[in-house]
Amino acid sequence: MKKIDLTKSKTPLFDYAKQQGLYHFDESKPDDKDLVFKPKFKGKWIHELKNFIVEEKTSLDLSNKFTRYQIQEWLNLGYQFDRHNGKMKPNSNTPVINKIIDTIPFLPGNKQSIITQQKTCHYLPYHADMLASTGLDANKVITQGYRMLVFLTKWMPGQFMTWGNTQISNWGAGDILFWPAVKYPHATANLSHYDAYRLRISGLGDQRLLDWINDDKIINV
């Protein structure tokens, strides 16, 4: 594989992910079965979203090359950073959402959980993830890294998601979207009249996590 000079690339993080050879990057091909979209949770947590407060953005760790790649990529693409998702760590005001997090068997000691808010007219460009904010070793993320979204609010017309070549829509509250973290580039946009809330969980996983994902049992929380 020809080495790409990432310092000169317009999309350095995307190109780095492409170098790993995990995804076909062929717009005509269907995606694999390791991209999972299905119902998983049932419960009453909507009231907890009233406690959502966008937390102050912490200083970015620019010593992490993948953080630098992502920032430079979005600047190169002309991204408006004020259209980024709002984020809040789950806390004592989100007990039901905390139960969801505790149920998901990522490997201990590395699970990162964030509640995100995508407001009307906010979006994220098509990009790849290296889980840089978790502090995990990049090689482990490539081989064992996973991400999951738990949809906390139902889909509304005007809300869009693309994972690989797959268009995601019509989700219900409690549905999940799960994927190998580095494999699938993705993008989201909210052009509806309603804010969209999701729980994002990131970390390392093994066969126990995959078995849990493939189990079709609906979990009441």
Residue pairs with C-beta under 8 A, 6 or more apart in sequence:
1 19
1 21
4 15
4 16
4 19
6 12
6 15
6 16
6 69
9 15
10 73
10 76
10 77
11 73
11 76
11 77
12 69
12 72
12 73
13 66
13 69
13 70
13 73
13 127
13 128
13 130
14 73
14 126
14 127
14 128
14 185
16 66
16 69
16 128
16 130
17 23
17 128
17 129
17 130
17 182
17 185
18 25
18 128
20 142
20 182
22 142
22 180
22 182
22 183
23 164
23 183
23 184
23 185
27 165
29 165
30 165
30 166
31 163
31 164
31 165
31 166
31 184
34 179
34 180
34 183
35 163
35 164
35 166
35 177
35 178
35 179
35 184
36 176
36 177
36 178
36 179
36 213
36 214
37 166
37 168
37 171
37 175
37 176
37 177
37 178
38 175
38 176
38 216
39 172
39 174
39 175
39 176
39 218
40 150
40 174
40 175
40 176
40 218
40 219
41 100
41 103
41 150
41 174
41 176
41 218
41 219
41 220
41 221
42 174
42 218
42 219
42 220
42 221
43 96
43 99
43 100
43 174
43 220
43 221
44 96
45 94
45 96
45 97
45 100
45 152
45 173
45 221
46 152
46 153
46 173
48 93
48 94
48 95
48 96
48 97
49 115
49 152
49 153
49 197
51 93
51 94
52 86
52 88
52 115
52 117
52 197
53 88
54 86
54 87
54 88
54 117
55 87
55 88
55 89
60 67
60 71
61 67
61 132
62 68
62 71
64 132
66 130
66 132
66 138
67 132
67 133
69 130
70 127
70 130
70 132
73 127
74 81
74 125
74 127
77 125
79 125
83 121
83 122
83 123
84 122
84 124
85 116
85 117
85 118
85 122
85 124
86 116
86 117
86 118
86 119
87 114
87 115
87 116
87 117
88 114
88 115
88 117
89 113
89 114
89 115
90 97
90 98
90 101
90 113
90 114
90 115
90 199
94 115
96 221
97 115
97 152
97 199
99 221
100 150
100 199
100 221
101 111
101 113
101 199
101 201
103 219
103 221
104 111
104 148
104 201
104 209
104 212
105 205
105 208
105 209
105 212
106 146
106 201
106 203
106 204
106 205
106 209
107 144
107 203
107 204
107 205
107 206
107 209
110 134
110 136
110 203
110 204
111 201
111 202
111 203
112 131
112 133
112 134
112 201
112 202
112 203
113 199
113 200
113 201
113 202
114 199
114 200
115 152
115 197
115 198
115 199
115 200
116 197
116 198
116 199
116 200
117 195
117 196
117 197
118 159
118 188
118 190
118 195
118 196
118 197
118 198
119 190
119 195
120 190
120 191
120 192
120 193
120 194
120 195
121 190
121 191
122 189
122 190
123 187
123 188
123 189
123 190
124 186
124 187
124 188
124 189
125 187
126 162
126 185
126 186
126 187
127 185
127 186
127 187
128 182
128 185
129 147
129 181
129 182
129 186
129 202
130 138
130 141
130 181
130 182
131 141
131 145
131 147
131 181
131 202
131 203
133 202
134 141
134 202
134 203
136 145
136 203
136 204
140 204
141 181
141 182
141 204
142 182
144 204
144 205
144 206
145 180
145 181
145 182
145 202
145 203
145 204
145 205
146 178
146 179
146 180
146 181
146 202
146 203
146 204
146 205
146 209
147 178
147 179
147 181
147 200
147 201
147 202
148 176
148 177
148 178
148 179
148 200
148 201
148 202
149 176
149 177
149 178
149 198
149 199
149 200
150 174
150 175
150 176
150 198
150 199
150 201
151 171
151 172
151 173
151 174
151 175
151 176
151 177
151 198
152 173
152 197
152 198
152 199
153 173
153 194
153 195
153 196
153 197
153 198
154 171
154 172
154 173
155 169
155 170
155 171
155 172
156 192
156 193
156 194
156 196
157 192
158 190
158 191
158 192
158 193
159 169
159 189
159 190
159 191
159 192
159 194
159 196
160 167
160 169
160 187
160 188
160 189
160 190
160 191
161 167
161 168
161 169
161 177
161 186
161 187
161 188
162 168
162 186
162 187
162 188
163 177
163 179
163 184
163 185
163 186
164 183
164 184
164 185
164 186
168 177
171 177
174 218
176 213
178 213
179 186
181 202
190 196
